[in-house]
Amino acid sequence: MDYPLVYISANGTDWPLPSPTYWYRYNVWVSGALCTAYGLVFCAGLIGNLLVAVVVLRGSRTMRRCVTNLFLVNLAFADLLVVLACLPFTLVAHLIYPWVLGSIICKLVPYLQGVSVSASVYTLVAVAVERYWSISSPWKKRLSSRCCRVIIGLIWIGSAIITLPWLVVFRQDYVSETLVCTEIWPDPLMGDAYYAVAHLTLCYVLPLVIIAACYALICKQIWMRQIPGSGEQGPNHHHRCHHYNNNRRRYNGVGGRLNLQRAKIRALRMLGVVVAAFALSWFPLYATFTRLKFAKSMSESESEFWEMIMPVAQWLSSANSCVNPLLYHFLDPRFRSGFRQVLCSDGLGDGHHEVRPQRALHYVNATAATGGVQGFCSPLRSRFHNVQPSPQATSQRRYGNEWV
């Protein structure tokens, strides 16, 4: 490698010292576009995921103990790890060569990225499985918050173990007289096999198959479940009859169940979009890595193509870290309300979730079948037929997106 001479003066004496040459990969316009794109993802991911965590952790006791919310907070922390530990270093590596960040960063950044990605996808798997269990067996014992924390711990431990080889094999090395950060395996076939099994299969293909299967079964449960009172008489009809005919009190919950079914579909759509966003965000990067890993030979034009695609693919995968909070904001009214309260610094501990009647709270908690702030969490282990509202609560409630 050629080193230009840099003259340094000390005590009136000049002598030449070798200084490594650093090159920019792209012109100023492309570099500026990459900096802008990565900067937007960094800011959006940092702010959005912090808001998700704050909305839940500053919320009511029911909200904090909700199993779905615990998983979503864990997802937010995993995305924060991607934003803070990976985005800045990935941008620098794309803009400047040779490798300038040192041996520690060379080992640490790929490892943290692998851990956070694995934790994110298996958190989505846990949410999908828990939602299917809740909808398919609503009267069985629910997953406790303590058990949920154990599962989250196992997710992180498993992710750390799966990605551990990267902490060993990533190192600085010279390729064509250029210092790079790369994997160095004793046998290249070991590296290919590890990528195919531990990352492509265990961290992408298999989780998506499990998630897709869970949501397909949930859709089947929703559409095959018969809704009482789904004929010509709407929910307001039964609501009015309750005040005029006490003998028809048993029909009082029909409108609520109809609203519950619609809310389940909305919430299912929300997490379905979240999962689809994850799959589409990471597909270009996995496709790029797979091509580069298993390509026997590559023409110069194809090599230049993948070199152009790589920063875009890595940006798209990192953008998934800021997608989830945006999806919760636009698709879930409870999260929108929570975001507004956090931004207005009103706090959430004394919000309307805590003062609702018990039966109303039971319905509200069930409305977000797969991903709302309250999820499917119920403060009582009661059933619909043995939870009676007070007369005041009956006169105040309404059939809509939630009960008041």
ZIDAPE-V616583 format. One line per field, one symbol per residue. ss: DSSP state (a for helix, b for strand, c for the rest). phi: phi as a letter, one per 40 degrees, with the letter a starting at -180 (. if undefined). psi: psi as a letter, one per 40 degrees, with the letter a starting at -180 (. if undefined). Layout:
BEGIN
ss: ???
phi: ???
psi: ???
END
This chain:
BEGIN
ss: cccbbbbbbbccbbbbbbbcccbbcccaaaaaaaaaaaaaaaaaaaaaaaaaaaaaacccaaaaacaaaaaaaaaaaaaaaaaaaaaaaaaaaaabbccccaaaaaaaaaaaaaaaaaaaaaaaaaaaaaaaaaaaccccccccaaaaaaaaaaaaaaaaaacaaaaaabbbbbbccbbbbbbccccaaaaaaaaaaaaaaaaaaaaaaaaaaaaaaaaaaaaaccccccccccaaaaaaaaaacaaaaaaccaaaaaaaaaaaaaaaaaaaaaaaaaaaaaaaaaaaaaaaaacccccaaaaaaaaaaaaaaaaaaaaaaaaaaaaaaaacaaaaaaaaaaaccccccccccccccaaaaaaaaaaccccccccccccccccaaaccccaaaaaacccccccc
phi: .cbccbcbbafgbbacbcbccbbccbcccccccccccccccccccccccccdccdccccccccccccccccccccccccccccccbdccccccccbaccbcgccccccccccccccccccccccccccccccccccbccccccccccccccccccccccccdcddcccccacacbfgbcbbacbcdbdccccccccccbcccbbccdcccccccccccdcccccccccgccccccccccccccbaccbcccccccccccccccccccccccccccccccccccdcccccccccbccaacccccccccccdcccccccccccbcdccccccbbccccccdcccccfcgbcbccccbccccccccccccccbacdcfbcbcbcbbccbbbccdccccccacacacb
psi: hhhihhhhhhfehhihhhhihhihdiiddddddddddddddddddddddddddddddeaiddddehddddddddddddddddddeddddddddddiiaheeiddddddddddddddddddddddddddddddddddgdeihihiddddddddddddddddddedddddehiiihhffhhihihhidhdddddddddddddddecdddddddddddddddddddehhhifeadhidddddddddehdefdeededdddddddddddddddddddddddddddedddddddddddehdihiddddddddddddddddddddddeddddddddehdddddddddddefeiedfaeddeiiddddddddedgdeeidebfhheifiideehhiidddddeiihadii.
END
